[in-house]
Amino acid sequence: MDTLAQDLRLALRRLRRSPTFTLVAVATLALGIGANVAIFSVVHTVLLRPLPMHDDARLVRLFTLRKQGPPGPTSPPDLVDLREQTRAFTGLVGVAGTAMTLGADGPETSPEKLQAGLVSPEFFQVLGVKVPLGRALQAGDDAPGAPKVAVLSHGLWQRRFGGSPAVLGRALGFGGPEPWTVVGVAAPGFDFPSSAEVWFPLTLDESMKTAQARGAHWLEVYGRLAPGVSLEHARADASEVARRLAAQHPATNADKGVGVEPLRDVLLGNVRPSLLLLLGAVGLVLLIACANLTHLLLARAASREGELSVRLALGASRGRLARELLLESAVLSVLGGAAGLLAAMWALDVLALLGPRDIPRIEQVALDGTVLAFTAGLSVLTTFLFGLVPALQGSRADLGRSLRAMSGGSGGGAHRHRTRSTLIVGETALAVLLLVSAGLLLRSFLHLQRADLGFRPEGVLTVKLDLPPLHYRFGSAAPAAFFDRLLERLRALPGVQSAGMVSGLPMDGVKWTLPMRDPRRPVPQGSEPWQTRVRIITPGALETLGAKVSRGRDLTSTDVGEGGRVVLISAEAARRYWPGEDPIGHVVETDMNWGNGTFGGRVVGVVEDVAIDGPAAPAQPELYVPYDQARSTEMTLLLRTSGDPLGLVASVRAEVRALDASLALGHIRTLSSVVDGTVAPLRFYLLLVGVFAGVALVLAAVGLYGVVAYAVLQRTRELGIRMALGAREQQVMRMVLGRYLRLTAVGLVLGVALAVGASRALTHLLSGVQPVDPLTYAAVVMVLGAVAFLAALLPARRASRVPPSVALRGE
């Protein structure tokens, strides 16, 4: 122990005597360790930490499978049948997200728009969510005539009610004919689904169990696997039920299946590959940093070779020398780890600020005991990564070789040259891998930025409006009258060019699918019914969106009543369901009826495809239904403005309150911000991978510069003799550059080979560019090759310009 303490004091003394070396080494380590700690903190919080649900590994989502179109929600009757006929689950619950307005409960409060969850009464029990205050929803809460009850989120309880237990039993107004009584407060951190702040019982009355309702898919279904039931068995059980339903209800369930997937994959599946990609990227940065430090320590050990060889000759053991050198590396790792931890604390604030909202729990990322243990382990690992080779080579110092070097050799052994060559090749290859990843992401981002969205998002303000059913009965004329008056007032505002309303914004995640048919074009027996997305619009909505009607005409204010029942369809619906025909004049029908007749009518126009699911997603069939047919109480207001859209918010709020002071505006944002949100994840990953690639490029250049500069220093006498014997500057430069540029070329080839294999992991993030993109690879090779050439050129030029007399005198 005394010897170890002595070696530690000696290591600290040596590092204090070399402040520049110590500062560079610690800064390099802080960069690599800090980046790894920051990204690991995100991975730990998002992917590794358990969900706020009991035994979340057994929770699953059930969804509808179709031959055409992506998987989607389930209809209420299908949920009832799945509950009754499956045996693989201990419970199945239906969930629907919605927006509700919490009314003012005193002069000090105002109406507030909340995200709510309509859930089966067994929701909390099936998902295993604790309700520490009060009780959860329970069987019977959805019965006809049962008291209206609600469960609040912990966040809403703290924010609106000050965390007072007296909130239990309190009556809250949510726009219904009677108040809702608070019966419980959920555990902290639970906000499923869709950042919900309040949960109400989902009532499936008889109207939702009819054959007509079986065609409307709007329920998300979740369940818990029964004890001893595997995921594969649950899938087989659900598929068997789907086959029976297809036989019993061919009009709505033909060729439909039921899929089952783990809930963790639903919540985290989209971000898991991307976060693991970032973790791999920072790991590569750390490896490059360790390679640079290995270069530095090898040079440092070579400069001390004479001292170490003399100590060996005087009886010091190789193990003692190796321990001294490794201990010096350990001190650097500890200092680098401490500095990296401070850098990670700053980086986490930046990540929380820049991170896209689709990364679950990113706002909860923080340094905890697990992260501190990871930092400590990383510091130990880096000690061996960059310190072991120099320690082993330094402890093998040879007195005879040292004396020969002092009398005119070039210094260093072949083993050191081989090690440095390997490090140059490795650094270059890893840098290529990171730069290719950044280049592919950049090209994909640029492709999405240039994609044709089918509408013009610039200059459009969007406001979510949810009318309380107490005053605006669903399906009645009251919602239409309110929206008509509001649109009339808003169109008169200065700066408003056009106005309209739509049931869901493009790229906003709202997906409502219905079966559709043409009475003159019956679907062949056994074929899947036509499926279409449904969007309710008012006259002026498409003009405000900037969507184009390519054939036929837009909706007008005269398209009302039984005699004027018309619809619009998307270009994809026309291509898919009327191939080679003009759909104008055809009649489409659905089974959906909101009290004013079923949705459908004569096709009067074809709308150019709108990017519903994002710029990169394939087009989907879409049916545009006039508001007169639906009369929904939940719509989104669109205002195209001549100036800053957000500058109209105060005026819009005033006009809404002038018509109904109890209403609260929800989701006030520009349409451009909605579009921006779809590319925000890619921009976030591009930014981080780009930063890591830039750091890797700088580290690789600095490492190559250091190696060449040190090699030139070691060969000063040799180069002086060559120049004294008549060698020209160009010959000396070619000799110095040749070896290291050949090593760089090997690294480039190896890096390209690695990138070809590894870039497949980027496929889920790429759009409009292939993982093996020749332009990206060629650009990376050219950039990295140029940087390597410049890094080696500077010390080579310096060596070629040293006068022979000076070089020989220095020896």
N, C-alpha and C positions, 0 to 999 in steps of 0.2 A: 504493500500500500504506500509506503514511504517512497519507493522508487517511482510509482505511478504519479504521486503528487509532484515529485521532482521533475518528471518528464512533462507534466502539465505546465508547470511554471516555465520550463525551458521553451515549450511550444508558444506560450503567451509572449515570452520575451522576444522570440524570433519574429512573431507576427507584428509586434510593436515596432521592431526595427525595420520592417518593410511595410510602411503604411499604405503605399500605393497598391502593392500586391494585395494586401488584406482588404482594402476598400473595393477593389475590382472583384475579388473573389466573393466577398459577402454580397455585393450588389448583384452579381450574376446569380448567385444562389437565391437571393431574396426574390428575384424576378421569377425564377422557375418554381420555387416552393410556393410563393404567394399565389401565383396563378393556379397551381394545383390545389391548394387549400380552398381557394374561392370556389372553383368549379366543383370540388368534392362536397363542399357545404351545400351547394344547390342539389347535387345528385343525392346526397344523404337525406335532405329534407323532402325532396319531391318523390324520389323513387324508393328509398330504403325505409323511411319512417312509416310505421303502420298507419292506415287510414283511421279516422275517428269512428270506427265501427268494430264491433266485436267479431273476431275471427273472419276478417275481411277476405281471406283466401277462399272461403266457401260461398261468397256472394257472386252472383252472375247477372248478366243482362240477357233477356230474350228479345229477339228481333225478327221481323218478317223478311224472308228471302224471296226474291223475284228473279225470273229469267231475264227480264229487261229492267235496267235501273239499279241503283244501289240499294243495299239493305235499308230498312226503315222501321218506323213505329208499328204498333199493333192496334187493331180495332178493339173496342170494349167487348163485343161478343166473343171475339177470339180469346181475350183474356179470361172471360168466364169459363169457356170450354177448357182452356189449358189448366185452370185451377181444378176443375172437376175431373179431368181425365189423366193428368200426369201424376206419377207417384215418386218422381225423383227429387221433389222439392218439399221442404217443410212449410213453405209459404211463397206466394207470388203476389206482388203488389203493382198497381198501376200508378204512374206518376205523370203529371202534366205541369209544365212550368207556365206561369202567367204573371201578369202585372196587376197589382191592386193598389188602391189609393187609401191610405190611412188618414181618416179625417182629423181635423183639428179637435183637440179635447180641452181647449182652454184658450184664453186670449194670448198666452205666451207661445202657442204652437200654431203651425199652419199645416194644411194638407200635405202629405208626403207620399210619393210614389215608391212602392216596395216591390221587389221581386218575390213572388210567392210560389209555393208548391201545392198543387192539388194532389193529394196522395190517398191511397187506400188506408183505412183506419189502422191496419196492422203494419204500416210502414215502419215505424220506429222499432217494433219488436222484430220484424223480419231482418232489417238491416243491423240490428244490434246496437242501436244508438241510445245512450243514456240520457235521461231527462232528470237532472239532479234537483230541479225545483218543480213541484207539482207533479203532474202525470203526463204521459204521452197520449196521443190519440188512441182510441180503443174501439173494439167491435161495438156497433150500435150507434156510434157517433154519426154514421152516414144514413141512419134510418129516417124514413119520412117523418117529419114532425119532431125529430130529436133537436135538443138545444144546439144552437150554433156555437162551436168551440174552435179554438185555435191554439197552436203552440208557437211561441216566439223563439227566434234565435238568440243566442247569448249576446251577440253584438247589438241587436236591436234593443234588447232589454237594458243593456248598459247605456246605450246612446240616447234612447227616447225616454226611458223610465228610471234612469239613474241607478240601476241595479237593485231596486227596492223589491223585497219579497211581496209587498202589498199589491204587486201587479196581478197576482193570482186572483181570479174572480172579477177582474176589472172588465167592463164592457167597452169594446172598441168598435168604432164605426168604420166599415169598409164598403160603404155604399149600398148595402143590402137593405131589405125591408125591416130587418131587425139587427141589433148589434151582435157581435161575436164575443164570447166570453173566453178570456185567457185561462187555460187550464194547466199550462206548463211552459218551462223554458229549457231548451235543448242545451246539451253540453257545449263548452267552448270549442270553436274550430269546425263545427258541423254546419255546412251551408249547402247541402245537396238537396235538390238539383239546381244548377245554374245560379249559385250564390244566393239561394233563397234566404229570406229573413223572417218568413212566417209560413206556417203550414196549416192547411184546412183539409177536412175530410173530403175525399172525392166521392161524389154520389153518382152511382150508375143506376139511374131510374129505368123504367121499362122502355122509354124511348131510345135508350142507348143499348138495348139488347135486341133490337129488331134486325131483320135482314138488311134493311136500308143502312143501319148504322154499321153493319159488318164491313161495308165497303170503305168506311172512313177510318184511316189509320192515323191516329194522333196520340196514342198512349205509349209511353215508354214503360216497359215491364222489367221488373227486377225480382230476383228470388234468391233463396238460400238453399244450397244443396242439402239433401237429407243425409243423416249420418251414414257413412259407408258408401255413398253414391259418388262415383267418379264423374268427371266432366264428360267423358266419352259416353257413359251410360245415360247421362242427362240429355245429351244431344240426340241419342238414339230414341229415347222416350218422347222428346218433344217432336222429333221428325215423324214418329208414328202417329201422334195426334194430328199433325199437319196433314198427313195423308188421308186420315179419316175425314177431316174437315173439308178437304178438297173434293172428296167424293160426295159429301152431304150438301155442300154449298158450291157447286161448280161455277155459278155466276160470279162469285166474288173471290173464291179461294182456289180456283183452278191453277195448278202448277205453282202454288205458293208453298214455301217451306218455313220452318222456324229454326233460327240459329241460336246458339248459346255461347257466350264468351264471358271470361272472368271480368268482374267489375273493375279490377285494377287495370286491366288492359283497356277498358273503356275510358277510364279517367286519365291514365298515364301512357297509354299505348302510343299516342301521337308524339309525345315529347321524349319517350325513353330512348329511341335510337339517336335523336339529336343530342341529348345530354351526354350519352355515352360517347358520341362522336367528339364532343367538346372535351370530355375527360381524356380521351385518347390523344387529342391535339395538344393539350397542356402537358401530357406525359412525354410527347415528342420534344416539346420545348425544354423540358427538364433534362432529357437525355442529351440534347445539344449543349445545354449549359454545362452539364457534367463533363462532356467531351472537351469543352473549352477549358474547364478547370484542370482536367487531366493534362492538357497541353502545358498549362502554366506550372503545374507541379512537377511535370517531367523536366521542364527547363530549370526549375528551381533546384530539383534534385541533382541535375547535371552540373549546375554551378557549384554544388556542395560535394561533388564526387571526390575531390581531393581530401576534404575533411573526413568524409565517411570512410574512405579507403584506409586512411591513417588510423582511424579509430578501430577498424577491423584488424589492422595489423598489430595494434596494441592490445588486442584481446577482447574487444567488444563483440557480443554475439549478434548474428544477423537478426535474430528475433527481437532483440532490444532496439536495434536501429529501425526495423520495420514498425515496431510499436510506436517509436517516437514520431516517425513520419505520418503514421496513420492517426495518431493522436492530434497532430497538427491539423489534419483534414477534419477530424471530429470537431475541433474547436471552430473551424470555419463553418461546418454544417450547423452547429448550435447557433452561432451568430446569424448565419443565413436564415435558419428556421425562425428565429425571433423576429428578424427584419421582415421575413416573408409573412409572418402572422399579422404584423402591423399593416403590411401592404394588402393582405386579404381583407382585413376589416374595412379598409377604404374601398376596395374593389366590390365588396358585397353591397355597399350603399349604391354604387354605380349600377350593379346588376339589378338591384331591386327597382331602380329608377328606369332603366332602359329595357328591362325584361318584358316581353309580351304578356298580356293578361291570360293567355291560354296556357301558360305554365302553372299548374296547380301549386298553391302554397308558396309561391316564390316570395311573397311578402313576409313569410315566416322564417326565411333563411337567416340563420345566425350562427355564430361560433359557439359550440357547446362542447361537452366533454368528449364526445366521439370525434369531433373535428380536431380538438387539441391532441387527442391520442394519435390521430392520423398525421398531424404535423410532426409529432415526436417520431413516429415511425418513419416518416419521409426523411427526416433529418438523419436518422441512423442509416437508412438506405443510401442516401446520397454520399455519406461518408465512404461507403464501400464502392459506390459507383465511380467516383472520381479519385478516390484516395488509395485504393488497394493496389492498382497497377504501379503508380509511382513509388509507393512504399516498398513493394516487392523488388522493383528494379533498383531503387536507391540502396536497399540493403545488400545488393549483390555487387556493390562497387569493388573494382579491382585496382589494387595499388599500382601494379605494373602498367595498366592501361592509363591510369591517371598521370603517372610520370611521363609516359610517352606523349600524352596529349599536351602536357605542360612544355615538352621539349619540341613540339611542332606538329602533333597530330591534330586532327580536326575535332577531336572531342566527341564523346558519345559513342555508343556501340550500335551495331547493326540492329540489335533488339529494340533500341529506342527509335531508330528510323522506321522499323516495321510498325511499331505501336503508333507513331505519329501518322504514318501513311494510312493505317486502318482508321484512325480517328477522323482524318480528313475525308476519306471516302464515306464513312458513316454519317458525319455531319452533313455533307452535301446531299446524300440520299434522303435523310430525314427532312432537310429543308425543301427538297423537291416535292416530297409527299405533302407537306403543309401548303406549299405554294400552289400546287395543283388543286388541292381541295378549295382553297380560297378563290382561285381562278374560276373553277366550275360554279361555285356559289355566286360569284359576281356575274357571270354570264347568265345564270338562271334568273337572278334578280333583275338584270337589265331586260331580259325577255318578258318578265311579268310586268315591268313598268311600261313596256311598249305594247302589251296585249290589248286587243280590241275587246272592251267590256260590253259593248252593245248599248251603253248609255253614257251620259256625260256627268260625272260627279261634281265637277267644279261649280262652286257658287250655289249649292243647294243646301238648305237647312232642313233637318228632319226633327220632328218632335213626336214622341209617342203619346197618344191620348187613349185613356181607358175610362169610358163613361160608366158611372155606378148604376147597376140594374134597378136600384130603388126608383130613380127618376126616368131611366132610359131602358125600358124593357127590351130584352134581346129579341130581335126580329120585328119589333114594332116600327111605327113611322117616326117615333121620337128621336132615335139616334140620327136618322137621315136628316130630319129637320134641323137638329143642332149643327151637324157638320155642314149642311148647306149654308146656314146663316154665318157660320164661322168662316167658311171659304170666301163668301161674298165680302165680308169685312176685311179679310186679310188681303184679298186681291186689290183692295183700294189703298193699301199702305204704300207710302213712297218707297221705291226701290224694289218692289215685288213685281217680277215679270210674269210669273205664272204660279198657279197653286193647284194642288190636288191631294188625294189621299190614297194610300195603298195599305193592304193588310200586312205586308212584310217587305222589308227592304232587301234588295239583292245582297248576297254575301253576309247576311245577318244571322244565318243559321236557322231561319224559320223554314221548315219543310212540311208542307201539307199536301198529301197525295190522295187522289181519288180515282176510282175506275171511271172511264169515259167510253162512250160508244156512239157510233153513227148508225141510226136505225136502218139506213140503206146499205150498210156494210157490216152485216153480222159477223162476229168473230167465229171462226170455225171451231167446232166442238173439240175440246181438249187443248185449245190454244189459250195462252194467257190473255186475260182481258187487257184492254188499253189502260195504261196508267199515266196520269198527268199531274204535275204540280198545279196547284190552284192559287191564284193571286187575285184578290178583290181590289178593284180600282174604281175611282170616280173619274168623270170627264176631267181632262187636264192633267191627270197623273202621269201618263206616258210622255206628254209634252214637257212636263216639269223634270221628269227623269232624264229626258233626252233620248229616249228609246224611239227607234224609227219603225213606222208602219210601212213595210215594203210592198205589200199588196192590199188592195181594198182601202178601208178607211178606219179612222180612230172612232172611239165612242163619242157620242154627243149627248147633250142634256135631254134630247127627245127619245133616247133609247130607254124608255121606262114602260112599265105596264105589260100586260099579257101580250098585247099586239106588237110590242117592240122588243121582245126578248132576243137579244143578240149577244154574241161573245166574240172575243179575239183569241187566236191561238199563236203559238210561237212557230218560228220557221222549222225547228226540230220536230215539233208535232206534225207539221205539214209533211215533212220528208218521211217521217216514220210511219204515219197512219194513212196518208194519201199519196203514196209515192207515184210520181209522174202525173199527178192530177192537180187541178186547181181546187183547193178546199173551199174557196169563197162560195157561199150559198148552201153548203152542206149544213146539216143540223147535228149538233152533239147533245148528248144527254148524260146526266149523272143521277144518282139516287140521293144526293144530299139535298135536304130541304130545311131551311131555317125559318119556316113559317111564311114564306112568300113564294112558294113554288120551288120545284127542284132547280138546281143550278143547270144552266144550259141555254141553248138557243141557236139561232142561225149564225154561222161564221161570217163576219163582215170584214175582217181584216187579219193579216198575218204580220206579226211583230218580229223584227230581227232578234235573233237569240241574245238573251241577256245572261251575263256571267252570274248565275244564281249562286253557285257554290265556290266561286273564286276564279281568278283569271286563268288558272291552269286546268280547271275541272271541265269535263266534257259537257256539251249542251244537253239539257233535259227538256222533254215535252212540257209545255206550260199552257194553262188555260186561264185567260183573263176574263173574270166575271164582273159585270157591272155591279156597283154597290147596291143598286135597287133590288137585286136578287138576294143579297146577303144581309144587309143592314146590321152589320156587326157593331158591337159597342167598343171594339178594340181596333183602332186604326193608327196609322202613322201619317202625320202631316208632312207634306213636301212643299217647300217654297224655293223657287228659283229667283235669285236676287241679282241686282246689278252691282252690289258692293259686297262688303264682308257679311256673310250669312249670319254669323253670331251677333252682329250688331242689331239684328231684328228680334232678339230673344225677349227683350223687355216689352216691345210692342206686341208680340205674340201673346205673352203672358197677360198683358193688360186686356187684350181682346177676348181671351178665353175667360178671364174672371168677369168681364163685363156681361158675358152670357151666362156663366155659372161660377160663382165664387168658391164653390166646394171642390172644384177640379184642381188637380195637381199635374203639372207637366212632367213627363218622364222621358229619359234618354234623349236629352237635348244635345245634338251633335250635328256636324256637317256630314254630308254624304261622302265627301272626300276622306274624312276620318274613318268611316266604315270601310271604305276600300283599302285605306292605308293599314287598317287592322289585319287584313288578310295577308299582307306581305310583311307585317311586322315581325313574325317569327323568323322568316328567312333573313330579313335585314339584321335581326339580332344575332343569329348564328353567323352570318356573313361578317358582321363587325368583329365578333370575337375571334373567329378563325382567321380573319384578315390581320388582326392585331398579332395573334400568335405566329402567323406566317411571316409578318414583318419582323418580329423579334427573332425568329429563326434565321431569317435572311441576314440580319445584322450580326447575330452571334456567329453564323457560319463565316461571314466575311472577316470579322474580327479574329476568329480562330485561325483562318488561313493566313491572314496578315501576320499574326503572332508567330506561327510556325515558320513562315518564310523568313521573317525578320530574325528569328533566333538562329535558323539554319545559316543565314548569311553571316551573322555574328560569329558562329562557330567556324565558318570556312573563310574568315577574313584573310588569314595567312595564305591559304591555298589560292584564293582569288587574286591576291597581290602578286604571288609568284607567276600566275598565268598571265596577268597583265604586263608584268616586267619582261616576260618572254615573248611579248608581242600580241597577245590576245586583244581584240578590239571590244569596245563597249557592247556592241550588238551581240557578239559571241558570248560574252559573259551573261548578258541578260537572257539570251536564249537558253543557256545552260541552267541558270537558276530557275527560270520560268518553266522550262520544259517538264521537269520532273513533277512539279506540283500541279501544273495544268493537266497533265496526264492523269494524275490522281483525281482531280476534280471531274474530268471526263468520265472516269470509271464510276464516280459517285453519281453523276448525272444519269448514266445508263441504268445503274442499279435503282436509283430513285424513281425513274420512269417506270421500271418494271414493278416496283412496289406500288406505285400510284395506280397502275392499271388494275392491279388486284384489289387494292384497298378502296378505290373510288366507288366500287359497287355499293358500299355502305352509304353513299350520298344519294342514292337513287330516289329515296323518298322526299328529298329536298329539292331535286332538280326539276326544271321545267324548260322545255325548248332546247335542251342541250344533253348530249349523251355523256355517261361517265368517262368514256374514252373519246375525248374531243381533241382532234389533232391540233386545232388552233391554240387551245389552252396549253397543251403540253409543249408545243413549239415555243410559245411565248415564255413559259416558265424556264425552259432550257436556255433560251437566249438571255433572259434577264439574269438568271443565276450564273450563267457562264460569263457574262459581262462583269458582274459584280466580283466574281472570283478572279477574273483577269486583272481588274483594277486593284484588288486587295493584294495580289502577288506582285503587281507591277511596281508599286511604290518602293518596297524594300529591294527589289531587283535593280531598279534604276539607281538607288542609293549605293548599292554594292558596286555597280559598274563605274561609278564616278569617283570612287575612293582612289587617290593616287597610290601607286605601288609603294612608294617610299613611306607613306603614312601607314599603310597596312602592315609592311614589314617591321617598321619601327614599333608598332603597337604590340608586336610579338616579342 
